[in-house]
Amino acid sequence: MSKRRKNQRAVEATPRREKIRDIFVPRPFEGLADEPEWIALRELVPAASAPLRLTPELVEEYGDRPVTLATVLPMAAPAMTKPDGRVFIGLQRHQQSGDVSRDLAEALLCALRTEPGGQVTVPPLPGPGPRLQDILVDGPLEITMHEGFDFWLDPGAADDPSVQASLERANAAIYPTVRLAAARAAYWCQVPEKAHVRWVLPEDEDTALDALSRLSAAGTLTLGEGTRFAGMFRAHGRLVPVWDLPEDVPAADWEAPAGAFAERYAEMLEEKEPLDAAGRRARQGLLGRQLTLR
């Protein structure tokens, strides 16, 4: 038999891998009670964590293992397990499909199947399967903000010089970020030479844009003296307006202005009449100020 014939038979005998199709989901966190906070933790916040609750079916199958949602894990890993059985999943990771919710659910399931303390292997494209909405007991996220990534580590781990050096490098890249109490999913952060407030709006894009347009036409789109509405960007199907602030004013001082703006915004959401000419011009101006950098 010729070599070509042998190779042909070998190919025919090898089962073909089913090609995994990637599907884009524009609102991966839709249906979760804290959708804006999920978006904020993925897009805005450097270091934060929140406990998650598995459905009773998964608890029965894998045990009641503590699960922690983290903004980012070491080396941007999708998941990791601790020797005591704790599971961490990372929102901000390198490889992902078009459905973030499916990615995170698969990472969590892979971690649950992994022996405690073992290395978790997660496929880059998970294919069809359960999503976060299917495997978690939904509810508001109990978010803890962190100044650094020490929450990754087990007690005593930072005593290792190499671990300490890696941790210092990671912490040095963090911009100070504060979660504001005045509005859900609103965060203050300080970057070189300025500060920002960024707020993930819960409403659909058209509704939110109309409300912002009315505020712009009325001249009440800023957070007060010395502030500037910088623009907005889209994140997972929601709008995120951004304000530039003076860098020397602490986060706590922006609670009242942010709360006042949230009240003005809520009033504009109640307006049901179509935008007038000034509102339409303001809307076009806002559309021209969409940001690409976050």
SULJO-V390150 format. One record per helix or strand of 3 or more residues. SS is the DSSP state (h for helix, s for strand). FROM is the first residue (numbers start at 1). TO is the last residue. If there is no record, write none. Layout:
BEGIN
[[SS | FROM | TO] [SS | FROM | TO]]
END
This chain:
BEGIN
[[h | 3 | 13] [h | 35 | 43] [s | 48 | 52] [h | 56 | 62] [s | 67 | 70] [h | 74 | 76] [s | 79 | 81] [s | 87 | 90] [h | 100 | 113] [h | 132 | 135] [s | 143 | 145] [h | 150 | 152] [h | 157 | 159] [h | 161 | 172] [s | 177 | 179] [s | 186 | 191] [s | 194 | 200] [h | 205 | 218] [s | 228 | 235] [s | 238 | 245] [h | 251 | 269] [h | 277 | 287]]
END
